[in-house]
């Protein structure tokens, strides 16, 4: 039986991934701080570890086990990854949850390609402790690129959405639309591309099966431009959407990352992502009906 270690795995797409690989016949072990419960029962094993403390006793089992797959869903900086690489002695494939936040600027309708951020030649100041989310992911990819002794893959996701999204970012738009509250966007040229949390385990399975390494963008196809997003939101809520374009005010959640990913590499590898329109309107309607 193949063994999979998941850092995280107690909620959202980490939990979906754990359940998916249990169903595939993997022996799945979830490594967390032990502060979050889950409903996976005895289908998974659990280890309590401290990602900031190399002397934590939980690392002994991690070090003494050969892992076919390590899925690191909760590392946000190079220091956490340095500790993981120090402790994980035997792994066949390490997958790191990265983000579209590694990209900077705007690549328009073409979307960002994997080559738009290359961790092989990126440099950073290892003394910096207060870095942005995107910078933390850039540093994490770079550290793994130069220090991992086993194959690594950087899973670059856009904003992840589903009916069980604990961040409630999509719910924000539903709530505002139903209450006729003004939604602030920073620009009308923004593009809105997402990934369905329920599809992520399938994409990860594909990455493992095809032994894809390095960066890979994972997102739905056919993202929305600004008018399309407003139209879909309006149809789902059956409301006219009140909005304002103002780059100086704090924007609504999706406006922070209103650029898109190019998924040509993923498609060329044999995976067919779902179109955004096949799941996002339905997810919006779920929130409308369950408020």
N, C-alpha and C positions, 0 to 999 in steps of 0.2 A: 504494500500500500504506500502510495506516495505521500510525503509529509509536506504540509504547507504551514508556514508561520505567518500570521497577520499581526502587525503592529496596529492596534485599533481593532475594528471589527465588531464593535458593540452597537453601532447605530448607522443608519443611512446606508450609503453604498458599500461601506466596509462590512456591515452585517449581511447585506445582500450577496456580497462576494463570498463571505464565509459559508453561507447557506448553499450557494451554487456549487462550491467545490466539495462540500460534504455530499451533495447529491451526485457529484461526479465520482465519488468513491475515495476522495482524499481524506487523510487524517489531518484535520485542521486544528491548529493550536492558536488561540488568541492571546496576545501579549498586551496587557494594559497596566495601568497603575492600580487597578482594582477598585476604582471609584465609580464606575458606571456598570449598571446591570444590563443584562440582555435576556432575550427569550429563546436562546438557542439550546437551552437545556443541556443534556448529556451528549448532544451530537458533536460537540467540540470539546477540546481540552483547553485549559486556561493556565497562563503563567502571569504572575504579578512581577513586573519589572519597573525600575526607575530609569528612564532614559537619561537622567542627569547624574546618575550615581553608578559608577563602574563596580563598586563593591556590593551592590545590592545582590542578595542571594539568588534572586530569580535568574540572573545571568548564567548561573552554572548549567542549568538544563539547556538553555539556549546554546551555550558553547559546546556542549557534549552531544548535540544532536545533529545528524546530517539532514538538512532541509532541501527538499527538491525545489521548493518555491518559497521565497520570502517576499511578502507584499507589505511594504512600508507605507502605511496610509496616514501616518501622523507626524512624520519628521518635518520640521519647519526651518531647520538650520543645519549647517555643516557639522556643528558640534555633536548633535544627536546621531548623525550618520557616522561620524568618526568613532563614537562609542560602539555603535552597532557593528561596524567593520572590525573593530578590535575584538569583539566578543563572538561574532559569528565565524566559526572556523571552517564550516563545511556548508556550502550552499551551491546549488546548480544554477540558480537564476534569481536575481534580486530585482524586484519591480518597485519603483519609487513613484508615489503620487506627486506629480509636479503640477504645473498650472500654465494657462495662457498668460498669466501675469509675468512670466519670464520674458515676454516680448515687450518691446517699448515702441511708442509711436503708433502709426496707423497704416495698415497695408491695404485699405480699401476693400473693394469687392473680391479681390484675389485672395484675401485672407493671409494670415501668417503661415509661412512654411517652416518646417522644422529647422531648416538651415538659417533662418533669420535670428536664431540664437544658438551659437555653437559653444558648448561648455568646454570643448577641448582647448580653446585659446582664451578663455575668460579668466580674468584675474580679480581678486578682491582682497580687502584688508581683513585678515583673520582676527584682528583686534576689535573690530566693530561688533558691538553686542546689541545695538538697537537698530535693526534694519527692517525695511518694509517686507511685506509678505512676498512680493515678487523677487526681491533681492535675496531673501532667505532661500527661495526655491532655486534661484540661479546658483547660489553658493553650494546648495546641496547637490545639484547636478554636477557641478564642477568638481566637487570633492570626490564623488563617486567615480567620475570619469578617470581621475588620476590615481585613485587609491584602491578601488575595488579589485579583488583578485579573481572574481567570478563575473559572468555576464550580467550586465545591468540594463534596465530599460526605464526610460523616463516617460511616464504616462502624463501627457500634457492635456488637461481637461479645461474646458471653459466652465462657466457656472453650471453646477449640477442641480437638476430639478426633479422633483417627483412629489407624490402626494404625502410623503412622510418626511419632507425636508424640514429639519429642526431649525434652520435659519429663518424660515418664513419669509424669504425674499419675494417669492411669487405671491404669497398671501398678502404682502404689502400692497401690491397693485390691485388685487381683488378688493381688499378692504377700502382702499382709496376710491376705486371706481364706484363701489356700491354706496359709499358715503358722499359721493360727489366732491371729494376733497381734491385739491390741485396736486398733480404729480409733477415734480420738477425733473427735467432732463437737461443735460448740459449742452446738447447740440442736436440739431435735426438730421445731421449726417450720420448719426450713430447706427451701427448694425448690431443685431441681437441674435447671437448664436449660442445654443446650449447643448447639453447632453442629458439624456434620460438616465437617471440613476439605475433603473432596472436593466439597462442595456450594458452598463459598465462590466458586470461579471462576464458577459458573453465576449466583450472586446478583450478582456484580460485572458480569458481562455484561448482566444485566437492568438494573442501575442505569445502566449506560452507554447501553444502547439506549433506555431510557425517559427519559434525561437527568434523573434524580432528583438533587436537590441538597439541601444541609443534612444534618441528622442522619437516619440510618435504622438501626433495629434489625434485625439479621439473626441469627436463631436458629431452631432446630427448634421445632415445635409440640408440645403435650402433654408438658410437662416433668413430672418426678417430684416427688412430695412425699417426705418422709423414709422412710416405710414402703415406698413403691414402689421407691425406690432400693435399699434393703436387700434387698428381695425379688428384684429383677433381678440384683443382685450375687450373691446366694445361688444363684439358678438357674444363672447362668453358670459359677460355680465349683463348684457342687454341694457347697457347704459351708454350715454354719451360721455366721452372721457374728457375731463378738465385737466389740461396740462399747461406747463409753462417752460419755455426754454430760457435758462439762466445759468451761465457758466460760473457765476460768482456765488450762488447759493449751493448748499449741500445737496447733491443730486439724489434721486431715487436709486435703489441698490444696483439695478442692471446698468445704469448709466456710468458706473465706475469702470466697467469693462465692456464698452460698446464697440468692440472690434471683434473680428471673427477668425476662426482657424481654417486653414486649408487642410482637407483630409484626403488629398490625392494619394499620399503615401499609404495610408491605411487601406484605401480602396484597392490600390494596386497590389497589396499583399493578399487580397482575397476576402476581405471583410466588407460587408455592405451595411453602412450605418443607416439607421432609419431616418426618414425625412422628419424635420421638426414639426411639420403640420400633421404628422400621423399620431402625435402624442401630446403636444403642448396644449392645443385647444381643449382636449379632453381633460387634461390635468387642471386647467383653469376652471372648467365646469365643475370638477370635483370640489374645488375650494368654494365655489359659489354655493353648491348644494349642501356643503357640510359646515358652513360657518355657524 
